[in-house]
Structure formats: structure tokens, C-alpha cells
Amino acid sequence: MIAYRLLTGKDDSSFCHKVTAALAAGWQLQGSPTLTFNAVTGETVCGQAVTKDVPDKDYAIDMKLAAL
């Protein structure tokens, strides 16, 4: 199974740590990061897709992807 996650967050060091933690857990970057501006909060929001090959698991709708 190939698992997919879209990591999102405010454009600050916590988002970078979130992506770094995913990479350290075996996830791989997919495509380029994306940015958008939230005019209500005045913040830039980042997104980064990551995938992970998990050969010993079958997909289930209730699985916790971050725990893979």
C-alpha cells in the first residue's frame, strides 16, 4: 500500500518541523510545496504532499496515517 498525506500549516518553523518529522519517519516528498495567503488571519499557509510505501498493511478507512 502507498499511503498519502497532505501536511498543512502556518508558514513558520513548526510546519518545517512537521515535514522533517514525516521525512524522518520514512515519508517521501511528492511534488512541490504550495503556499496560499489567508487574508482573514494575515498568515501564509503551506502545504506539502508526502507518501510512504507500507508493504505490510492493507488500506482501511479508519487507519491513522500519521502513525504508519
Secondary structure, 3 states (H helix, E strand, C coil): CEEEEEEEEECCHHHHHHHHHHHHCCCEEEEEEEEEEECCCCEEEEEEEEEEECCCCCCCCCCCHHHC
